[in-house]
Amino acid sequence: MTAPASVPALRIFAGTTEGRLLCEWASGAGIPARAYAATEYGGELLGELPGIEVHAGRLDDADMERELSGARIVVDATHPFATLASDNIRAASLAVGARCLRLARPVEALPKGIVPVASIACAARFLSENPGRVLLTTGSKELAPYTRVADFAERFFVRVLPLPGAITKCIDAGFSPSHVIGMQGPFTRELNEAMLRQVGAQWLVIKDSGTVGGTAEKLAAARAVGARCIVVTRPAEGGGTLSLREVEDALLREEDRPEQARPVQARHPPVARGRRPELAQTALQ
């Protein structure tokens, strides 16, 4: 993946454990890359790796296309629920003529006895009809649906990252400081269980984030204390997703290809965001 020394041909949107592991692998394999994290905190989690540049901060559509200029391969390793980010990454990759690989977290079967819902809004509607205290572990970005439940301020406790912005969002949404838990995971089953007992939760709301997201530990803790678990299921990814190993193999194959055998990058006109059929063209062949 030859590119000017100052512009790595490989770009990694590394907002997950899988993204961090891919950065570590690329560094060890001697493949230079530029990695992107949405926040300074996310950038710090990536650490300092030889050959890996880190850009911390959110990118708008224009910024993303400028950043991806000169890229040959773009790996989208964002969170399974970050669908808008994935759409924008695919669109920007298409616009600059880069190949886009989606590194997807493995899907695991959920146990019987949970309450599966399609969205946080659906979880909130369910809770509005079912009494009991609730521990929310679905983050700080989408709190509004919960606040539409009449007695949310008394019933709901929210666990978020211990960042000023996240805590402020909770307070501004109407959660009492005594109902906001700021902690960084990963959380063991025992710690999850202790929190559920502490707040007296009859319900636990989680996202289906897989093994690396601590889903198993949360489910086990809920069972231990007799709480019901509401699981926000993952948005459909569609075809063309790859595992970490498959992405690594694809990058090694690209490294082994003679330069003259590699496709010439052709710049495309800007792509309108949200146009799914065009975005699908970037799927791995």
Stockholm file with secondary structure:
# STOCKHOLM 1.0

chainA/1-285         MTAPASVPALRIFAGTTEGRLLCEWASGAGIPARAYAATEYGGELLGELPGIEVHAGRLDDADMERELSGARIVVDATHPFATLASDNIRAASLAVGARCLRLARPVEALPKGIVPVASIACAARFLSENPGRVLLTTGSKELAPYTRVADFAERFFVRVLPLPGAITKCIDAGFSPSHVIGMQGPFTRELNEAMLRQVGAQWLVIKDSGTVGGTAEKLAAARAVGARCIVVTRPAEGGGTLSLREVEDALLREEDRPEQARPVQARHPPVARGRRPELAQTALQ
#=GR chainA/1-285 SS CCCCTTSCSEEEECCSHHHHHHHHHHHHHTCCEEEEESSHHHHHHHCCCTTEEEEESCCCHHHHHHHHTTCSEEEECCCTTCHHHHHHHHHHHHHHTCEEEEECCCCCCCCTTCEEESSHHHHHHHHHTSCSCEEECSCSSCCHHHHTSTTHHHHEEEEECSCHHHHHHHHHHTCCGGGEEECCSCCCHHHHHHHHHHHTCSEEEEECCTTTTTHHHHHHHHHHHTCEEEEECCCCCCSCEECHHHHHHHHHHHHHSCGGGSCCCCCCCCCCTTCHHHHGGGSCC
#=GC SS_cons         CCCCTTSCSEEEECCSHHHHHHHHHHHHHTCCEEEEESSHHHHHHHCCCTTEEEEESCCCHHHHHHHHTTCSEEEECCCTTCHHHHHHHHHHHHHHTCEEEEECCCCCCCCTTCEEESSHHHHHHHHHTSCSCEEECSCSSCCHHHHTSTTHHHHEEEEECSCHHHHHHHHHHTCCGGGEEECCSCCCHHHHHHHHHHHTCSEEEEECCTTTTTHHHHHHHHHHHTCEEEEECCCCCCSCEECHHHHHHHHHHHHHSCGGGSCCCCCCCCCCTTCHHHHGGGSCC
//
